[in-house]
Amino acid sequence: MPLTRRTRFALFAGVCVLGAAAVTGYAVTGRDPGVPPARDAGAPACARIAGAAPDSLGGFSRWDTDVPGVAVWGDRDIVLRCGVTPPGPTKDMCVSVDGVDWVVDSRQSTGTRKVIVTYGRVPATQVVLEGGEKIDAALIDLSRLVAPSRQGRHCVDSP
């Protein structure tokens, strides 16, 4: 059966609609979350950290992304970037969670946004947490995730 001009147009329009839906679906699933990789994101430890990131964290689902060393949950409610420059000695607040020292970056943090970086670990891992207490609980899971990376220095004295 020969295709008429109208049939060809209808098929073309249908393909365009399906293509647009595929592109929109690609953007929504977050293959590119708009988060650049850190300088040392290609380190083997970063591949392990990003690859072992849990499917959900702080009540948020993880995006699928191809960005090396990056894991994202929710609508960028939690963003992990492995391979950032390790912090040096600092007067910023430092906390230890399950044996992992985290420095709160006071220059980048606000009342509703916390930027924390592992201390004494190479490569260092930065996490941006948007929101409140529910997200703070995610720090326990994040600490388990980065704990296998050897810690060479501490900002909190061990008991």
VMD Tcl script that builds the backbone (N, CA, C; Angstrom):
set m [mol new atoms 477]
animate dup $m
set s [atomselect $m all]
$s set {name element resname resid chain x y z} {
  {N N MET 1 A 0.848 -1.164 0.000}
  {CA C MET 1 A 0.000 0.000 0.000}
  {C C MET 1 A 0.900 1.235 0.000}
  {N N PRO 2 A 0.795 2.098 -0.989}
  {CA C PRO 2 A 1.648 3.277 -1.063}
  {C C PRO 2 A 1.285 4.271 0.029}
  {N N LEU 3 A 2.306 4.956 0.541}
  {CA C LEU 3 A 2.077 5.964 1.563}
  {C C LEU 3 A 1.677 7.269 0.901}
  {N N THR 4 A 0.597 7.828 1.377}
  {CA C THR 4 A 0.166 9.124 0.857}
  {C C THR 4 A 0.929 10.220 1.565}
  {N N ARG 5 A 0.836 11.395 1.017}
  {CA C ARG 5 A 1.503 12.545 1.623}
  {C C ARG 5 A 1.018 12.751 3.061}
  {N N ARG 6 A -0.269 12.598 3.259}
  {CA C ARG 6 A -0.859 12.774 4.595}
  {C C ARG 6 A -0.351 11.701 5.553}
  {N N THR 7 A -0.245 10.455 5.107}
  {CA C THR 7 A 0.248 9.358 5.942}
  {C C THR 7 A 1.698 9.587 6.319}
  {N N ARG 8 A 2.503 10.022 5.324}
  {CA C ARG 8 A 3.918 10.306 5.617}
  {C C ARG 8 A 4.041 11.426 6.638}
  {N N PHE 9 A 3.213 12.471 6.514}
  {CA C PHE 9 A 3.258 13.576 7.473}
  {C C PHE 9 A 2.876 13.087 8.873}
  {N N ALA 10 A 1.835 12.250 8.944}
  {CA C ALA 10 A 1.392 11.726 10.235}
  {C C ALA 10 A 2.493 10.876 10.873}
  {N N LEU 11 A 3.165 10.048 10.064}
  {CA C LEU 11 A 4.268 9.242 10.592}
  {C C LEU 11 A 5.412 10.133 11.063}
  {N N PHE 12 A 5.741 11.154 10.273}
  {CA C PHE 12 A 6.808 12.082 10.645}
  {C C PHE 12 A 6.462 12.803 11.951}
  {N N ALA 13 A 5.230 13.282 12.072}
  {CA C ALA 13 A 4.796 13.979 13.287}
  {C C ALA 13 A 4.869 13.043 14.488}
  {N N GLY 14 A 4.453 11.785 14.290}
  {CA C GLY 14 A 4.514 10.816 15.386}
  {C C GLY 14 A 5.933 10.555 15.842}
  {N N VAL 15 A 6.861 10.447 14.881}
  {CA C VAL 15 A 8.264 10.244 15.224}
  {C C VAL 15 A 8.798 11.453 15.978}
  {N N CYS 16 A 8.416 12.660 15.549}
  {CA C CYS 16 A 8.870 13.874 16.246}
  {C C CYS 16 A 8.357 13.917 17.679}
  {N N VAL 17 A 7.105 13.542 17.873}
  {CA C VAL 17 A 6.538 13.532 19.232}
  {C C VAL 17 A 7.268 12.514 20.099}
  {N N LEU 18 A 7.520 11.318 19.559}
  {CA C LEU 18 A 8.242 10.304 20.323}
  {C C LEU 18 A 9.667 10.763 20.627}
  {N N GLY 19 A 10.310 11.401 19.679}
  {CA C GLY 19 A 11.663 11.924 19.898}
  {C C GLY 19 A 11.679 12.975 20.986}
  {N N ALA 20 A 10.705 13.884 20.958}
  {CA C ALA 20 A 10.635 14.925 21.989}
  {C C ALA 20 A 10.378 14.308 23.355}
  {N N ALA 21 A 9.530 13.300 23.394}
  {CA C ALA 21 A 9.262 12.627 24.671}
  {C C ALA 21 A 10.520 11.944 25.185}
  {N N ALA 22 A 11.272 11.344 24.286}
  {CA C ALA 22 A 12.512 10.678 24.708}
  {C C ALA 22 A 13.506 11.690 25.248}
  {N N VAL 23 A 13.636 12.835 24.585}
  {CA C VAL 23 A 14.564 13.872 25.052}
  {C C VAL 23 A 14.106 14.410 26.397}
  {N N THR 24 A 12.795 14.646 26.540}
  {CA C THR 24 A 12.276 15.139 27.818}
  {C C THR 24 A 12.507 14.101 28.907}
  {N N GLY 25 A 12.248 12.834 28.618}
  {CA C GLY 25 A 12.489 11.771 29.593}
  {C C GLY 25 A 13.939 11.700 29.980}
  {N N TYR 26 A 14.827 11.900 29.031}
  {CA C TYR 26 A 16.270 11.893 29.305}
  {C C TYR 26 A 16.624 13.012 30.270}
  {N N ALA 27 A 16.058 14.205 30.040}
  {CA C ALA 27 A 16.377 15.347 30.911}
  {C C ALA 27 A 15.810 15.138 32.306}
  {N N VAL 28 A 14.609 14.567 32.401}
  {CA C VAL 28 A 13.982 14.384 33.697}
  {C C VAL 28 A 14.708 13.320 34.516}
  {N N THR 29 A 15.180 12.251 33.871}
  {CA C THR 29 A 15.840 11.209 34.640}
  {C C THR 29 A 17.193 11.666 35.144}
  {N N GLY 30 A 17.739 12.739 34.569}
  {CA C GLY 30 A 18.923 13.339 35.148}
  {C C GLY 30 A 20.242 12.742 34.732}
  {N N ARG 31 A 20.371 12.256 33.521}
  {CA C ARG 31 A 21.665 11.742 33.093}
  {C C ARG 31 A 22.739 12.815 33.286}
  {N N ASP 32 A 22.415 14.082 33.055}
  {CA C ASP 32 A 23.330 15.185 33.295}
  {C C ASP 32 A 22.679 16.110 34.325}
  {N N PRO 33 A 23.035 15.963 35.593}
  {CA C PRO 33 A 22.367 16.745 36.636}
  {C C PRO 33 A 22.840 18.189 36.719}
  {N N GLY 34 A 23.733 18.602 35.828}
  {CA C GLY 34 A 24.235 19.971 35.888}
  {C C GLY 34 A 25.262 20.168 36.983}
  {N N VAL 35 A 25.863 19.082 37.438}
  {CA C VAL 35 A 26.878 19.126 38.487}
  {C C VAL 35 A 28.204 18.721 37.849}
  {N N PRO 36 A 29.173 19.614 37.848}
  {CA C PRO 36 A 30.444 19.253 37.212}
  {C C PRO 36 A 31.238 18.277 38.069}
  {N N PRO 37 A 32.027 17.427 37.419}
  {CA C PRO 37 A 32.868 16.522 38.206}
  {C C PRO 37 A 33.978 17.308 38.890}
  {N N ALA 38 A 34.437 16.806 40.006}
  {CA C ALA 38 A 35.556 17.432 40.724}
  {C C ALA 38 A 36.854 17.128 39.986}
  {N N ARG 39 A 37.891 17.842 40.345}
  {CA C ARG 39 A 39.193 17.730 39.676}
  {C C ARG 39 A 39.707 16.295 39.639}
  {N N ASP 40 A 39.602 15.566 40.746}
  {CA C ASP 40 A 40.117 14.197 40.820}
  {C C ASP 40 A 39.009 13.148 40.801}
  {N N ALA 41 A 37.899 13.454 40.098}
  {CA C ALA 41 A 36.755 12.543 40.060}
  {C C ALA 41 A 37.081 11.203 39.409}
  {N N GLY 42 A 38.142 11.156 38.634}
  {CA C GLY 42 A 38.515 9.911 37.969}
  {C C GLY 42 A 39.279 8.937 38.843}
  {N N ALA 43 A 39.557 9.301 40.090}
  {CA C ALA 43 A 40.284 8.407 40.996}
  {C C ALA 43 A 39.479 7.129 41.228}
  {N N PRO 44 A 40.165 5.985 41.347}
  {CA C PRO 44 A 39.454 4.720 41.579}
  {C C PRO 44 A 38.532 4.769 42.808}
  {N N ALA 45 A 38.952 5.465 43.854}
  {CA C ALA 45 A 38.102 5.553 45.050}
  {C C ALA 45 A 36.803 6.286 44.733}
  {N N CYS 46 A 36.851 7.281 43.850}
  {CA C CYS 46 A 35.633 8.016 43.478}
  {C C CYS 46 A 34.683 7.139 42.670}
  {N N ALA 47 A 35.241 6.305 41.809}
  {CA C ALA 47 A 34.395 5.381 41.052}
  {C C ALA 47 A 33.688 4.428 42.011}
  {N N ARG 48 A 34.403 3.962 43.042}
  {CA C ARG 48 A 33.798 3.068 44.024}
  {C C ARG 48 A 32.719 3.790 44.818}
  {N N ILE 49 A 33.023 5.020 45.268}
  {CA C ILE 49 A 32.072 5.783 46.087}
  {C C ILE 49 A 30.805 6.077 45.298}
  {N N ALA 50 A 30.947 6.623 44.091}
  {CA C ALA 50 A 29.771 6.956 43.282}
  {C C ALA 50 A 29.018 5.691 42.884}
  {N N GLY 51 A 29.751 4.623 42.576}
  {CA C GLY 51 A 29.111 3.372 42.182}
  {C C GLY 51 A 28.371 2.687 43.313}
  {N N ALA 52 A 28.821 2.886 44.542}
  {CA C ALA 52 A 28.192 2.250 45.703}
  {C C ALA 52 A 27.147 3.146 46.369}
  {N N ALA 53 A 26.917 4.325 45.791}
  {CA C ALA 53 A 25.939 5.248 46.385}
  {C C ALA 53 A 24.569 4.567 46.456}
  {N N PRO 54 A 23.880 4.714 47.590}
  {CA C PRO 54 A 22.588 4.036 47.750}
  {C C PRO 54 A 21.523 4.575 46.800}
  {N N ASP 55 A 20.543 3.733 46.487}
  {CA C ASP 55 A 19.448 4.138 45.603}
  {C C ASP 55 A 18.582 5.224 46.212}
  {N N SER 56 A 18.514 5.257 47.539}
  {CA C SER 56 A 17.774 6.340 48.206}
  {C C SER 56 A 18.595 6.830 49.396}
  {N N LEU 57 A 18.449 8.095 49.671}
  {CA C LEU 57 A 19.200 8.727 50.752}
  {C C LEU 57 A 18.378 9.880 51.295}
  {N N GLY 58 A 18.164 9.907 52.593}
  {CA C GLY 58 A 17.392 10.984 53.202}
  {C C GLY 58 A 15.968 11.065 52.689}
  {N N GLY 59 A 15.436 9.934 52.201}
  {CA C GLY 59 A 14.077 9.916 51.666}
  {C C GLY 59 A 14.002 10.322 50.199}
  {N N PHE 60 A 15.133 10.524 49.551}
  {CA C PHE 60 A 15.174 10.930 48.150}
  {C C PHE 60 A 15.742 9.801 47.285}
  {N N SER 61 A 15.227 9.689 46.074}
  {CA C SER 61 A 15.730 8.708 45.119}
  {C C SER 61 A 16.954 9.260 44.406}
  {N N ARG 62 A 17.865 8.348 44.061}
  {CA C ARG 62 A 19.082 8.751 43.357}
  {C C ARG 62 A 18.820 8.856 41.861}
  {N N TRP 63 A 19.413 9.880 41.254}
  {CA C TRP 63 A 19.376 10.047 39.795}
  {C C TRP 63 A 20.381 9.098 39.186}
  {N N ASP 64 A 20.132 8.708 37.952}
  {CA C ASP 64 A 21.143 8.028 37.162}
  {C C ASP 64 A 21.940 9.116 36.456}
  {N N THR 65 A 23.248 9.098 36.613}
  {CA C THR 65 A 24.091 10.099 35.974}
  {C C THR 65 A 25.372 9.458 35.474}
  {N N ASP 66 A 25.879 10.005 34.406}
  {CA C ASP 66 A 27.140 9.529 33.847}
  {C C ASP 66 A 28.313 10.410 34.262}
  {N N VAL 67 A 28.081 11.392 35.120}
  {CA C VAL 67 A 29.146 12.300 35.548}
  {C C VAL 67 A 30.038 11.558 36.534}
  {N N PRO 68 A 31.338 11.442 36.240}
  {CA C PRO 68 A 32.230 10.678 37.126}
  {C C PRO 68 A 32.316 11.269 38.533}
  {N N GLY 69 A 32.252 10.383 39.530}
  {CA C GLY 69 A 32.410 10.794 40.919}
  {C C GLY 69 A 31.248 11.583 41.493}
  {N N VAL 70 A 30.107 11.584 40.808}
  {CA C VAL 70 A 28.947 12.379 41.247}
  {C C VAL 70 A 27.759 11.462 41.497}
  {N N ALA 71 A 27.052 11.731 42.594}
  {CA C ALA 71 A 25.779 11.074 42.888}
  {C C ALA 71 A 24.813 12.163 43.331}
  {N N VAL 72 A 23.572 12.075 42.869}
  {CA C VAL 72 A 22.569 13.098 43.157}
  {C C VAL 72 A 21.292 12.416 43.603}
  {N N TRP 73 A 20.675 12.943 44.652}
  {CA C TRP 73 A 19.405 12.434 45.154}
  {C C TRP 73 A 18.389 13.565 45.172}
  {N N GLY 74 A 17.117 13.195 44.893}
  {CA C GLY 74 A 16.043 14.178 44.903}
  {C C GLY 74 A 16.230 15.175 43.779}
  {N N ASP 75 A 15.722 16.367 43.993}
  {CA C ASP 75 A 15.870 17.455 43.026}
  {C C ASP 75 A 17.123 18.239 43.397}
  {N N ARG 76 A 18.244 17.532 43.435}
  {CA C ARG 76 A 19.532 18.043 43.910}
  {C C ARG 76 A 19.451 18.444 45.386}
  {N N ASP 77 A 18.608 17.710 46.139}
  {CA C ASP 77 A 18.521 17.931 47.581}
  {C C ASP 77 A 19.803 17.464 48.253}
  {N N ILE 78 A 20.413 16.423 47.692}
  {CA C ILE 78 A 21.696 15.931 48.184}
  {C C ILE 78 A 22.579 15.696 46.956}
  {N N VAL 79 A 23.746 16.314 46.951}
  {CA C VAL 79 A 24.690 16.157 45.842}
  {C C VAL 79 A 26.033 15.761 46.418}
  {N N LEU 80 A 26.573 14.652 45.933}
  {CA C LEU 80 A 27.883 14.166 46.349}
  {C C LEU 80 A 28.850 14.343 45.182}
  {N N ARG 81 A 30.014 14.940 45.477}
  {CA C ARG 81 A 31.083 15.078 44.476}
  {C C ARG 81 A 32.367 14.554 45.095}
  {N N CYS 82 A 32.872 13.473 44.544}
  {CA C CYS 82 A 34.124 12.899 45.019}
  {C C CYS 82 A 35.262 13.450 44.172}
  {N N GLY 83 A 36.410 13.664 44.814}
  {CA C GLY 83 A 37.582 14.134 44.097}
  {C C GLY 83 A 37.855 15.621 44.255}
  {N N VAL 84 A 37.173 16.258 45.234}
  {CA C VAL 84 A 37.432 17.677 45.477}
  {C C VAL 84 A 38.759 17.832 46.214}
  {N N THR 85 A 39.276 19.038 46.226}
  {CA C THR 85 A 40.520 19.315 46.932}
  {C C THR 85 A 40.306 19.118 48.429}
  {N N PRO 86 A 41.130 18.308 49.078}
  {CA C PRO 86 A 40.963 18.085 50.520}
  {C C PRO 86 A 41.191 19.387 51.296}
  {N N PRO 87 A 40.370 19.631 52.313}
  {CA C PRO 87 A 40.574 20.837 53.113}
  {C C PRO 87 A 41.821 20.704 53.980}
  {N N GLY 88 A 42.485 21.821 54.185}
  {CA C GLY 88 A 43.622 21.850 55.095}
  {C C GLY 88 A 43.143 22.197 56.486}
  {N N PRO 89 A 44.069 22.529 57.368}
  {CA C PRO 89 A 43.664 22.946 58.711}
  {C C PRO 89 A 42.656 24.102 58.617}
  {N N THR 90 A 41.649 24.039 59.453}
  {CA C THR 90 A 40.569 25.007 59.358}
  {C C THR 90 A 39.997 25.309 60.737}
  {N N LYS 91 A 39.350 26.447 60.834}
  {CA C LYS 91 A 38.619 26.800 62.053}
  {C C LYS 91 A 37.134 26.494 61.899}
  {N N ASP 92 A 36.741 25.980 60.707}
  {CA C ASP 92 A 35.349 25.598 60.491}
  {C C ASP 92 A 35.004 24.418 61.388}
  {N N MET 93 A 33.715 24.302 61.696}
  {CA C MET 93 A 33.245 23.223 62.552}
  {C C MET 93 A 33.541 21.876 61.906}
  {N N CYS 94 A 33.979 20.932 62.711}
  {CA C CYS 94 A 34.256 19.583 62.255}
  {C C CYS 94 A 33.508 18.608 63.148}
  {N N VAL 95 A 32.898 17.627 62.514}
  {CA C VAL 95 A 32.185 16.587 63.264}
  {C C VAL 95 A 32.679 15.233 62.796}
  {N N SER 96 A 32.612 14.260 63.668}
  {CA C SER 96 A 32.972 12.893 63.316}
  {C C SER 96 A 31.707 12.050 63.376}
  {N N VAL 97 A 31.418 11.369 62.270}
  {CA C VAL 97 A 30.243 10.506 62.192}
  {C C VAL 97 A 30.721 9.113 61.802}
  {N N ASP 98 A 30.555 8.179 62.704}
  {CA C ASP 98 A 30.976 6.793 62.465}
  {C C ASP 98 A 32.420 6.707 61.982}
  {N N GLY 99 A 33.299 7.494 62.603}
  {CA C GLY 99 A 34.716 7.443 62.288}
  {C C GLY 99 A 35.145 8.258 61.085}
  {N N VAL 100 A 34.225 8.976 60.460}
  {CA C VAL 100 A 34.555 9.831 59.319}
  {C C VAL 100 A 34.440 11.285 59.773}
  {N N ASP 101 A 35.538 12.039 59.594}
  {CA C ASP 101 A 35.537 13.456 59.944}
  {C C ASP 101 A 35.005 14.272 58.774}
  {N N TRP 102 A 34.078 15.168 59.082}
  {CA C TRP 102 A 33.466 16.054 58.091}
  {C C TRP 102 A 33.667 17.502 58.542}
  {N N VAL 103 A 34.081 18.358 57.635}
  {CA C VAL 103 A 34.209 19.790 57.906}
  {C C VAL 103 A 33.012 20.483 57.266}
  {N N VAL 104 A 32.362 21.361 58.035}
  {CA C VAL 104 A 31.267 22.167 57.501}
  {C C VAL 104 A 31.892 23.409 56.881}
  {N N ASP 105 A 31.757 23.557 55.570}
  {CA C ASP 105 A 32.324 24.701 54.850}
  {C C ASP 105 A 31.450 25.921 55.135}
  {N N SER 106 A 31.887 26.755 56.058}
  {CA C SER 106 A 31.076 27.897 56.494}
  {C C SER 106 A 30.910 28.942 55.391}
  {N N ARG 107 A 31.844 29.015 54.463}
  {CA C ARG 107 A 31.737 30.002 53.379}
  {C C ARG 107 A 30.629 29.658 52.399}
  {N N GLN 108 A 30.352 28.378 52.210}
  {CA C GLN 108 A 29.338 27.972 51.247}
  {C C GLN 108 A 28.014 27.558 51.882}
  {N N SER 109 A 28.011 27.364 53.195}
  {CA C SER 109 A 26.798 26.916 53.875}
  {C C SER 109 A 25.915 28.106 54.242}
  {N N THR 110 A 24.599 27.830 54.327}
  {CA C THR 110 A 23.621 28.830 54.761}
  {C C THR 110 A 22.737 28.182 55.815}
  {N N GLY 111 A 21.675 28.862 56.205}
  {CA C GLY 111 A 20.753 28.301 57.186}
  {C C GLY 111 A 20.044 27.044 56.704}
  {N N THR 112 A 19.817 26.931 55.400}
  {CA C THR 112 A 19.107 25.772 54.858}
  {C C THR 112 A 19.980 24.903 53.964}
  {N N ARG 113 A 21.211 25.282 53.782}
  {CA C ARG 113 A 22.126 24.546 52.897}
  {C C ARG 113 A 23.431 24.300 53.627}
  {N N LYS 114 A 23.810 23.013 53.711}
  {CA C LYS 114 A 25.081 22.673 54.347}
  {C C LYS 114 A 26.013 22.086 53.292}
  {N N VAL 115 A 27.233 22.587 53.276}
  {CA C VAL 115 A 28.261 22.037 52.409}
  {C C VAL 115 A 29.306 21.436 53.334}
  {N N ILE 116 A 29.509 20.130 53.214}
  {CA C ILE 116 A 30.453 19.429 54.072}
  {C C ILE 116 A 31.475 18.703 53.202}
  {N N VAL 117 A 32.678 18.538 53.746}
  {CA C VAL 117 A 33.757 17.877 53.018}
  {C C VAL 117 A 34.468 16.933 53.976}
  {N N THR 118 A 34.810 15.744 53.478}
  {CA C THR 118 A 35.564 14.821 54.323}
  {C C THR 118 A 36.919 15.431 54.644}
  {N N TYR 119 A 37.392 15.165 55.836}
  {CA C TYR 119 A 38.675 15.704 56.285}
  {C C TYR 119 A 39.678 14.561 56.430}
  {N N GLY 120 A 40.870 14.774 55.892}
  {CA C GLY 120 A 41.941 13.792 56.057}
  {C C GLY 120 A 41.866 12.604 55.129}
  {N N ARG 121 A 41.002 12.642 54.131}
  {CA C ARG 121 A 40.864 11.548 53.175}
  {C C ARG 121 A 41.195 12.041 51.773}
  {N N VAL 122 A 41.935 11.220 51.044}
  {CA C VAL 122 A 42.270 11.550 49.666}
  {C C VAL 122 A 41.803 10.383 48.801}
  {N N PRO 123 A 40.909 10.624 47.860}
  {CA C PRO 123 A 40.344 11.916 47.492}
  {C C PRO 123 A 39.277 12.346 48.502}
  {N N ALA 124 A 39.097 13.647 48.585}
  {CA C ALA 124 A 38.074 14.188 49.485}
  {C C ALA 124 A 36.713 14.140 48.787}
  {N N THR 125 A 35.669 14.044 49.601}
  {CA C THR 125 A 34.305 13.994 49.087}
  {C C THR 125 A 33.521 15.160 49.669}
  {N N GLN 126 A 32.876 15.907 48.784}
  {CA C GLN 126 A 32.039 17.037 49.185}
  {C C GLN 126 A 30.576 16.621 49.052}
  {N N VAL 127 A 29.761 17.035 50.017}
  {CA C VAL 127 A 28.334 16.770 49.954}
  {C C VAL 127 A 27.602 18.079 50.233}
  {N N VAL 128 A 26.643 18.390 49.373}
  {CA C VAL 128 A 25.782 19.554 49.566}
  {C C VAL 128 A 24.420 19.024 49.979}
  {N N LEU 129 A 23.956 19.467 51.145}
  {CA C LEU 129 A 22.677 19.023 51.705}
  {C C LEU 129 A 21.739 20.222 51.762}
  {N N GLU 130 A 20.626 20.134 51.052}
  {CA C GLU 130 A 19.613 21.194 51.082}
  {C C GLU 130 A 18.490 20.749 52.000}
  {N N GLY 131 A 18.058 21.581 52.929}
  {CA C GLY 131 A 16.917 21.229 53.753}
  {C C GLY 131 A 17.260 21.097 55.217}
  {N N GLY 132 A 16.470 20.268 55.899}
  {CA C GLY 132 A 16.564 20.221 57.347}
  {C C GLY 132 A 17.036 18.915 57.926}
  {N N GLU 133 A 16.410 18.542 59.041}
  {CA C GLU 133 A 16.864 17.417 59.852}
  {C C GLU 133 A 16.822 16.086 59.123}
  {N N LYS 134 A 15.814 15.875 58.272}
  {CA C LYS 134 A 15.702 14.601 57.562}
  {C C LYS 134 A 16.967 14.339 56.748}
  {N N ILE 135 A 17.517 15.372 56.173}
  {CA C ILE 135 A 18.716 15.230 55.358}
  {C C ILE 135 A 19.934 15.004 56.241}
  {N N ASP 136 A 19.954 15.612 57.425}
  {CA C ASP 136 A 21.082 15.407 58.329}
  {C C ASP 136 A 21.287 13.928 58.645}
  {N N ALA 137 A 20.189 13.182 58.733}
  {CA C ALA 137 A 20.282 11.753 59.021}
  {C C ALA 137 A 21.024 11.008 57.908}
  {N N ALA 138 A 21.038 11.570 56.705}
  {CA C ALA 138 A 21.731 10.948 55.576}
  {C C ALA 138 A 23.240 10.901 55.805}
  {N N LEU 139 A 23.736 11.725 56.708}
  {CA C LEU 139 A 25.174 11.773 56.969}
  {C C LEU 139 A 25.713 10.432 57.473}
  {N N ILE 140 A 24.900 9.675 58.153}
  {CA C ILE 140 A 25.328 8.350 58.626}
  {C C ILE 140 A 25.602 7.438 57.428}
  {N N ASP 141 A 24.659 7.407 56.466}
  {CA C ASP 141 A 24.858 6.577 55.273}
  {C C ASP 141 A 26.028 7.090 54.439}
  {N N LEU 142 A 26.185 8.399 54.352}
  {CA C LEU 142 A 27.301 8.966 53.594}
  {C C LEU 142 A 28.636 8.603 54.236}
  {N N SER 143 A 28.671 8.591 55.551}
  {CA C SER 143 A 29.905 8.222 56.248}
  {C C SER 143 A 30.279 6.780 55.956}
  {N N ARG 144 A 29.294 5.894 55.931}
  {CA C ARG 144 A 29.566 4.489 55.590}
  {C C ARG 144 A 30.087 4.368 54.164}
  {N N LEU 145 A 29.597 5.228 53.296}
  {CA C LEU 145 A 29.989 5.188 51.892}
  {C C LEU 145 A 31.456 5.571 51.693}
  {N N VAL 146 A 31.923 6.593 52.424}
  {CA C VAL 146 A 33.301 7.064 52.226}
  {C C VAL 146 A 34.292 6.424 53.197}
  {N N ALA 147 A 33.807 5.733 54.208}
  {CA C ALA 147 A 34.687 5.154 55.237}
  {C C ALA 147 A 35.799 4.263 54.690}
  {N N PRO 148 A 35.577 3.489 53.619}
  {CA C PRO 148 A 36.666 2.651 53.124}
  {C C PRO 148 A 37.887 3.428 52.603}
  {N N SER 149 A 37.727 4.706 52.276}
  {CA C SER 149 A 38.882 5.520 51.861}
  {C C SER 149 A 39.726 5.803 53.095}
  {N N ARG 150 A 41.002 5.512 53.008}
  {CA C ARG 150 A 41.895 5.666 54.161}
  {C C ARG 150 A 41.932 7.113 54.656}
  {N N GLN 151 A 41.831 7.270 55.963}
  {CA C GLN 151 A 41.895 8.587 56.592}
  {C C GLN 151 A 43.295 8.781 57.159}
  {N N GLY 152 A 43.990 9.820 56.671}
  {CA C GLY 152 A 45.362 10.090 57.114}
  {C C GLY 152 A 45.460 11.122 58.221}
  {N N ARG 153 A 44.473 11.989 58.331}
  {CA C ARG 153 A 44.469 13.034 59.373}
  {C C ARG 153 A 43.085 13.108 59.984}
  {N N HIS 154 A 43.031 13.661 61.181}
  {CA C HIS 154 A 41.740 13.835 61.880}
  {C C HIS 154 A 41.591 15.289 62.300}
  {N N CYS 155 A 40.362 15.772 62.226}
  {CA C CYS 155 A 40.090 17.105 62.754}
  {C C CYS 155 A 39.331 17.011 64.078}
  {N N VAL 156 A 38.926 15.793 64.432}
  {CA C VAL 156 A 38.287 15.539 65.716}
  {C C VAL 156 A 39.144 14.470 66.411}
  {N N ASP 157 A 39.503 14.733 67.655}
  {CA C ASP 157 A 40.313 13.761 68.391}
  {C C ASP 157 A 39.537 12.468 68.598}
  {N N SER 158 A 40.199 11.359 68.344}
  {CA C SER 158 A 39.585 10.046 68.564}
  {C C SER 158 A 39.536 9.745 70.053}
  {N N PRO 159 A 38.472 9.065 70.520}
  {CA C PRO 159 A 38.373 8.740 71.948}
  {C C PRO 159 A 39.390 7.693 72.335}
}
mol reanalyze $m
mol bondsrecalc $m
mol representation Tube
mol addrep $m
